[in-house]
Amino acid sequence: MTWSILIDGWRPALEILILTVGIYYAFRFVRGTRGAPVVTGFLVVLLTFVMVTYLLHLEVLQWILGAFSAFFAVAVVVLFQPELRRMLAELGNLPLFATAHEQRENIEVIIQTVERLADVRIGALMAIERSIQLQEAVESGIPVDCEATPEMLETIFFPNNAIHDGGVILKGDRIAFAACIFPLTQRQDLNKSVGTRHRAAIGLSEETDAIIVIVSEENGSISYAYKGQFTRGITSEALRSFLTSVLITPAARSRNVLGWIRSWSKERTKPGPVVVAKDEPAPAPTTTPPTTGLAK
């Protein structure tokens, strides 16, 4: 009897907790997106209508609300179809579900892109989104939503292209946005020769857990920024090794939810990469502090 009362007492608290978490993440997901004003307007109209109906005891309207509640659910699916599709797509791209083979294919797309762009000295700025959504960190961007291929990325960053200026956001095997303006770092210890593209990469890595890959248009050098640290002048093999260690190794250990949480917590405490402070591309990163000699 006592056990039954205890279970019955926990059920309302559990329901409130589930609803609270669900509503919080739903609002966090749509915040900053194009569908956010629509969600806000829809909820304001619906809540106002419900409150007026029940406060004034309008029985006919109450009956209509109850009878058409199922139609309201269908209306939500129709109105917010793009947002729901994006939410389900991002859920499928979590490390818990992504396979090591898919991650390696995504890495090879990036490696081939930087190699081609570095050979012809075309600047590039690519942000690989991870657990933190990047829409909240960027100021603008043009939705692309296409498959990420070296040819498509080369086309975007071609100097005569209208959207070549700025960065792109990669979500799994998709190019989500192009021509994005990333936040600039406020660090004062960087050399004045550090260009805007590299400062934007460092700034975004300070605010999110994204990996930002940069190709310099000045000398074709390859760099990346991660967790506020900037590593410059590396080879494509060094970049492949770094991306593999960050993107594939945790996913390979994610056999279940507990394994994924354990690998995520270890990754959060792992120190970030250091900056290469040489003027010419180096075969591997060194431990020299990032104070001088950074190229654009």
C-alpha positions in Angstrom: 0.0 0.0 0.0 2.8 2.4 0.9 4.7 1.5 -2.2 1.6 2.2 -4.3 1.1 5.6 -2.6 4.8 6.5 -3.2 4.6 5.6 -6.9 1.4 7.6 -7.3 3.1 10.6 -5.6 6.1 10.5 -7.9 4.1 10.3 -11.1 2.9 14.0 -11.2 6.4 15.2 -10.4 7.8 13.0 -13.2 5.2 14.3 -15.7 6.0 17.9 -14.8 9.7 17.3 -15.2 9.3 15.6 -18.6 7.0 18.4 -19.8 9.4 21.1 -18.5 12.4 19.6 -20.2 10.5 19.0 -23.4 9.2 22.6 -23.6 12.6 24.1 -22.7 14.4 22.2 -25.4 11.7 22.9 -27.9 12.0 26.7 -27.3 15.8 26.4 -27.3 15.6 24.6 -30.6 13.4 27.1 -32.4 15.1 30.2 -30.8 16.9 32.2 -33.4 15.4 30.4 -36.4 13.0 31.7 -39.0 10.1 29.7 -37.4 10.6 31.4 -34.0 8.2 34.3 -34.6 5.5 31.9 -36.0 5.8 29.7 -32.9 5.6 32.7 -30.6 2.5 34.1 -32.4 0.8 30.7 -32.5 1.3 30.1 -28.8 0.2 33.7 -27.9 -3.0 33.4 -29.9 -3.8 29.9 -28.6 -3.1 30.6 -24.9 -5.1 33.9 -25.1 -8.0 32.1 -26.7 -7.9 29.3 -24.0 -7.6 31.7 -21.1 -10.5 33.9 -22.2 -12.7 30.8 -22.9 -12.2 29.3 -19.5 -12.2 32.5 -17.5 -15.5 33.6 -19.0 -16.9 30.1 -19.0 -17.8 30.1 -22.7 -19.0 26.6 -22.9 -19.5 26.5 -26.6 -15.9 27.6 -27.3 -14.7 25.1 -24.7 -16.5 22.3 -26.5 -14.9 23.5 -29.8 -11.5 23.5 -28.3 -11.9 20.0 -27.0 -13.4 18.7 -30.3 -10.7 20.3 -32.5 -7.7 19.5 -30.3 -6.7 16.8 -32.7 -6.9 19.2 -35.6 -4.6 21.6 -33.7 -2.0 18.9 -33.5 -2.2 18.4 -37.3 -1.9 22.2 -37.8 1.2 22.3 -35.7 2.8 19.6 -37.9 1.8 21.4 -41.1 2.9 24.9 -39.9 6.2 23.8 -38.4 7.2 21.1 -40.9 10.6 22.6 -41.7 11.5 22.9 -38.0 10.3 19.4 -37.2 12.3 18.0 -40.1 15.4 19.8 -39.0 15.0 18.6 -35.4 14.7 15.0 -36.5 17.6 15.3 -38.9 19.8 16.8 -36.1 18.7 14.0 -33.8 19.8 11.5 -36.4 23.2 13.2 -36.7 24.0 12.9 -33.0 27.2 11.0 -32.2 25.0 8.3 -30.6 23.6 7.4 -34.1 26.4 8.4 -36.5 28.7 5.5 -37.6 32.4 5.7 -37.9 32.2 5.1 -41.6 29.9 8.1 -42.1 32.2 10.3 -40.0 35.2 9.2 -42.1 33.3 10.1 -45.3 32.5 13.6 -43.9 36.1 14.1 -42.9 37.4 13.1 -46.4 35.1 15.7 -47.9 36.7 18.4 -45.8 40.2 17.1 -46.5 39.7 17.0 -50.3 38.2 20.5 -50.1 41.1 22.1 -48.2 43.7 20.4 -50.4 42.1 21.7 -53.6 41.6 25.2 -52.2 45.1 25.4 -50.8 46.6 24.4 -54.1 45.0 27.4 -55.8 45.1 29.7 -52.7 41.4 30.3 -52.4 40.4 31.3 -48.9 37.8 29.2 -47.0 36.2 29.1 -43.6 34.2 26.0 -42.6 32.6 25.3 -39.2 31.8 21.7 -38.3 28.8 21.9 -36.0 28.8 19.5 -33.0 26.5 19.5 -29.9 26.0 23.3 -29.8 23.8 24.8 -32.5 25.6 27.5 -34.4 22.6 29.6 -35.5 22.8 31.3 -32.1 26.5 32.3 -32.6 26.4 33.6 -36.2 24.9 36.9 -37.2 23.7 36.0 -40.6 23.7 33.3 -43.2 22.1 32.0 -46.3 20.3 28.7 -46.0 21.8 26.1 -48.4 20.8 22.7 -47.2 22.6 20.6 -49.7 24.9 17.6 -49.7 28.5 18.5 -48.7 30.9 17.7 -51.5 34.3 19.1 -52.4 32.8 20.5 -55.7 30.0 22.3 -53.9 32.3 23.8 -51.3 34.7 24.9 -54.0 31.9 26.5 -55.8 30.8 28.4 -52.7 34.3 29.7 -51.9 35.1 30.6 -55.5 36.1 34.4 -55.4 33.5 35.4 -58.1 30.6 33.6 -56.2 28.1 35.9 -54.5 28.2 34.0 -51.3 32.0 33.3 -51.1 32.6 35.8 -48.4 32.0 34.5 -44.9 31.9 31.0 -43.5 29.8 27.8 -44.1 28.2 25.7 -41.4 28.5 21.9 -41.9 26.0 19.6 -40.2 27.0 16.0 -40.7 27.1 15.4 -44.4 25.1 18.6 -45.2 26.0 22.2 -45.9 23.4 24.1 -43.8 24.4 27.7 -44.2 26.8 29.8 -46.3 28.0 33.4 -46.1 27.9 33.4 -42.3 29.5 36.1 -40.2 31.2 34.5 -37.2 31.9 36.5 -34.0 35.5 37.9 -33.9 37.7 37.0 -30.9 38.4 39.7 -28.4 41.9 38.3 -27.5 44.6 40.9 -27.2 47.6 38.6 -27.4 47.2 37.8 -31.1 49.6 39.4 -33.6 48.1 42.2 -35.6 48.9 40.3 -38.8 46.2 37.7 -37.9 43.4 38.2 -40.5 39.7 38.6 -40.0 39.0 35.0 -41.2 41.3 33.5 -38.6 40.0 35.8 -35.8 36.4 34.8 -36.7 37.4 31.1 -36.5 38.9 31.7 -33.0 35.9 33.7 -31.9 33.4 31.0 -32.9 35.5 28.3 -31.3 35.5 30.3 -28.0 31.7 30.4 -27.9 30.9 26.9 -29.2 32.3 23.4 -29.4 32.5 23.6 -33.2 35.7 22.8 -35.2 36.5 25.5 -37.6 38.8 24.8 -40.6 40.5 27.6 -42.4 42.4 27.9 -45.7 44.5 31.1 -46.1 44.1 32.9 -49.4 47.5 34.6 -48.8 49.7 31.5 -48.8 47.3 28.5 -49.0 48.1 27.3 -45.5 45.7 25.1 -43.6 44.6 25.8 -40.1 41.9 25.0 -37.6 40.4 26.4 -34.4 39.0 24.4 -31.6 38.0 25.3 -28.0 39.6 28.7 -28.3 42.9 27.4 -29.5 44.2 28.1 -33.0 46.6 25.7 -34.8 48.1 27.0 -38.0 50.4 25.8 -40.8 49.5 22.1 -40.8 49.4 19.5 -43.5 46.2 17.8 -44.7 47.3 14.6 -43.0 47.7 16.4 -39.7 44.2 17.8 -40.1 42.8 14.4 -41.0 44.4 13.0 -37.8 43.0 15.7 -35.6 39.5 15.4 -37.1 39.6 11.7 -36.7 40.6 11.9 -33.0 37.8 14.3 -32.2 35.0 13.1 -34.4 35.5 9.4 -34.9 37.1 8.1 -31.7 34.3 9.2 -29.4 31.7 7.9 -31.8 33.4 4.5 -32.0 33.3 4.2 -28.2 29.6 5.2 -28.2 28.1 1.7 -28.0 25.4 2.9 -25.8 24.1 6.0 -24.0 26.5 5.5 -21.0 29.5 5.1 -23.3 28.6 8.2 -25.2 28.2 10.3 -22.0 31.5 9.0 -20.7 33.4 9.8 -24.0 31.7 13.3 -24.1 32.8 14.1 -20.5 36.4 13.0 -21.2 36.4 15.1 -24.4 35.2 18.2 -22.5 38.2 17.9 -20.1 40.8 17.1 -22.7 43.1 20.1 -23.3 42.7 21.9 -26.7 45.3 22.0 -29.4 48.1 24.5 -29.3 49.1 27.1 -31.8 51.8 26.8 -34.4 53.7 30.0 -34.3 55.8 29.5 -37.4 55.4 31.4 -40.7 55.6 28.4 -42.9 53.4 25.3 -42.9 54.7 22.7 -40.5 54.2 19.0 -40.6 52.8 18.9 -37.1 51.6 21.3 -34.4 54.2 22.5 -31.9 53.7 23.9 -28.4 54.9 27.4 -29.1 52.4 30.0 -27.7 50.3 32.0 -30.2 51.8 35.4 -29.7 53.6 36.2 -32.9 54.1 35.3 -36.5 50.5 34.3 -37.5 49.7 34.6 -41.1 46.4 35.6 -42.6 
